[in-house]
Amino acid sequence: MNWFSINVLLYVVVVGLFQSSLYCIFCSADPTDGFVNVPLTEENFELQKPYDIPLAERYSYENGIRRLWVYADDKPHENGSLTQPRTEIRISGLDYSSGVWQFEGYAFVPNGTSGATIVQIHGASHGNTTILLRIYEGNMRYYSSEPVTTNLYDKWFRVNLIHDVDGGKVTVFIDGDQKFEHKDQGPGDLHFKCGVYGAPINISYYMESRWRDIKIYKK
């Protein structure tokens, strides 16, 4: 083999290794890369539930799993409110109005829960929310319209919700894969929530979601 052939062979090998390295880096990319974890305590987990029912009848926290459930004929979270019934965790003490923030958690939705928001960003310039992610018959939708992903019943799945306030967009990752991106509704007094919150129509009588390993990140 002459020197020219050897050089060509070395070039091919080096380029191949370089491309493989890039591929591995891309494959190992995580939604939380470049973010800083914001420590949480139980004080950050503010519970909202039907106002006339004890918390223990709509929420449990055992072995690191937070289970939240509600019925379609439950009362709202405040007397006099016209909103749908909910049992939700409001991440308290970490409201934001600028920057890049991220919610992460592992969710489980049992078969039969439908028409329920399981995670949201509350607050916006236009409307009350930046994004609602709802489950309809096991599939996740942006509000009641655009599909995000499918086949989520009866299994744990990872949710990462990134809000770039200054860039005006929100991005959804499920199990580490980007599934959805949308323009936000403008800045406001913003915070993350998860649990179950009934949609205006077409909701199941019983709604439940479970959550574990909830984290908040920011840049």
C-alpha positions in Angstrom: 0.0 0.0 0.0 1.5 3.4 -1.0 1.5 6.5 1.1 -1.4 8.0 -0.8 -3.6 5.0 0.0 -2.5 5.1 3.6 -3.4 8.8 4.0 -6.8 8.2 2.4 -7.5 5.3 4.7 -6.4 7.4 7.8 -8.6 10.3 6.6 -11.7 8.0 6.3 -11.0 6.5 9.8 -10.6 9.9 11.4 -13.7 11.3 9.7 -15.7 8.3 10.7 -14.6 8.5 14.3 -15.5 12.2 14.4 -18.9 11.6 13.0 -19.5 8.8 15.4 -18.5 11.1 18.3 -21.0 13.7 17.1 -23.7 11.1 16.8 -23.0 9.8 20.4 -23.1 13.4 21.7 -26.4 14.0 20.0 -27.9 10.8 21.2 -26.9 11.4 24.8 -28.3 15.0 24.8 -30.7 15.6 27.6 -33.4 18.3 28.0 -31.7 19.4 31.2 -28.3 19.9 29.7 -27.1 23.4 30.4 -29.7 24.0 33.1 -29.1 24.4 36.9 -31.3 22.4 39.3 -33.3 24.5 41.7 -33.7 22.7 45.1 -37.2 22.0 46.2 -38.6 21.4 49.7 -42.2 20.3 50.7 -43.0 24.0 51.1 -42.7 24.4 47.3 -45.5 21.8 46.8 -48.8 23.8 47.4 -51.8 21.5 47.1 -55.1 22.7 45.5 -58.1 20.4 45.9 -61.9 20.7 46.1 -62.5 23.2 48.9 -65.1 21.1 50.8 -63.1 17.9 51.0 -60.2 17.0 53.2 -56.9 16.7 51.3 -56.4 13.1 52.3 -59.5 12.2 50.2 -58.0 13.5 47.0 -54.2 13.2 47.5 -51.6 10.8 48.9 -47.8 10.8 49.1 -46.2 7.5 49.7 -42.8 6.0 48.8 -42.0 9.1 46.7 -45.1 8.9 44.6 -47.7 11.7 44.7 -51.1 10.5 43.7 -53.8 13.1 42.8 -57.4 12.4 41.9 -60.7 14.2 41.4 -64.2 13.6 40.2 -66.2 15.5 37.6 -68.8 16.6 40.1 -66.3 17.8 42.7 -66.4 21.4 43.8 -63.7 23.8 42.5 -60.6 24.7 44.7 -62.2 27.8 46.0 -65.7 28.6 47.1 -67.3 30.8 44.4 -64.9 29.8 41.7 -66.3 28.9 38.3 -63.4 26.7 37.3 -63.4 23.0 36.8 -62.6 20.6 39.6 -58.9 19.9 40.3 -56.4 18.3 42.5 -53.1 19.9 41.6 -49.7 20.7 42.8 -48.8 24.3 42.4 -45.0 24.9 42.5 -44.9 27.7 45.0 -42.1 30.2 45.7 -40.6 29.8 42.2 -42.8 32.1 40.2 -41.0 33.6 37.2 -41.5 36.3 34.5 -38.3 36.1 32.4 -35.5 33.7 31.6 -35.6 30.0 30.7 -37.2 27.6 33.2 -37.9 23.9 33.1 -40.3 21.5 34.8 -39.4 17.8 35.0 -41.3 15.0 36.4 -42.3 11.3 35.9 -46.0 10.9 35.4 -48.4 8.0 35.4 -52.0 8.2 34.1 -54.3 5.3 34.7 -56.6 4.0 31.9 -59.9 5.8 31.9 -58.7 9.3 32.8 -59.7 11.5 29.9 -60.2 15.3 29.4 -57.8 16.2 32.2 -54.9 18.6 32.2 -51.9 16.8 33.9 -49.3 19.6 33.7 -49.4 23.2 32.9 -47.7 26.6 33.0 -50.1 29.1 34.6 -49.9 32.7 33.7 -49.6 34.7 30.5 -50.1 38.1 28.9 -53.0 36.7 26.9 -55.3 34.3 28.8 -54.7 32.5 32.1 -52.2 29.9 30.9 -49.1 29.5 28.7 -49.7 25.8 28.0 -52.0 23.0 29.1 -51.1 19.4 28.4 -54.2 17.3 28.5 -54.8 13.5 28.3 -57.6 12.4 26.0 -58.1 8.6 25.8 -54.4 8.0 26.6 -53.1 10.6 24.1 -51.6 14.0 25.1 -52.8 17.2 23.5 -51.9 20.9 23.6 -55.1 22.1 25.2 -57.8 20.2 23.3 -56.3 20.6 19.9 -52.8 19.8 18.6 -51.5 16.3 19.3 -48.3 16.0 21.4 -47.8 12.2 21.8 -49.8 9.0 22.1 -50.3 5.8 24.1 -49.5 7.1 27.6 -51.9 5.0 29.7 -50.7 2.8 32.6 -47.0 3.5 32.3 -44.5 5.9 33.8 -43.2 8.6 31.3 -40.9 11.5 31.8 -42.1 15.0 31.1 -39.8 18.0 30.5 -41.5 21.3 29.9 -39.2 24.2 28.9 -40.3 27.8 28.8 -38.1 30.3 27.1 -39.9 33.5 28.2 -37.6 35.9 26.4 -37.7 33.8 23.3 -41.5 33.4 23.5 -41.7 29.7 23.1 -42.4 26.5 25.1 -41.0 23.1 24.3 -42.3 19.7 25.4 -40.1 16.6 25.8 -41.5 13.1 26.5 -39.1 10.4 27.6 -36.2 12.7 26.5 -37.5 13.2 22.9 -38.8 16.6 21.8 -42.4 16.1 20.9 -43.9 19.6 20.6 -42.9 23.3 20.4 -45.3 26.3 20.4 -45.2 30.0 20.7 -46.1 31.1 24.2 -48.9 33.5 25.2 -46.6 36.3 26.3 -44.9 36.9 29.6 -46.7 37.2 32.9 -46.6 35.9 36.5 -45.8 32.3 35.7 -45.6 29.0 37.6 -45.7 25.3 37.0 -48.5 23.0 38.1 -49.2 19.2 37.8 -51.9 16.8 38.8 -55.4 16.6 37.4 -57.6 19.5 36.3 -60.8 18.9 34.4 -61.3 20.3 30.8 -64.4 22.4 30.1 -66.1 19.5 28.3 -65.7 15.7 27.5 -64.1 14.7 30.8 -64.2 11.3 32.4 -66.0 11.1 35.7 -62.8 10.0 37.5 -59.5 11.6 36.8 -56.1 10.7 38.2 -52.4 11.2 37.7 -49.4 10.2 39.7 -46.0 12.0 39.9 -42.5 11.3 41.2 -39.1 12.9 41.0 -40.4 16.4 40.3 -37.6 18.9 39.7 -37.3 22.5 38.5 -34.4 23.8 36.5 -33.4 27.2 35.1 -30.7 28.9 33.0 
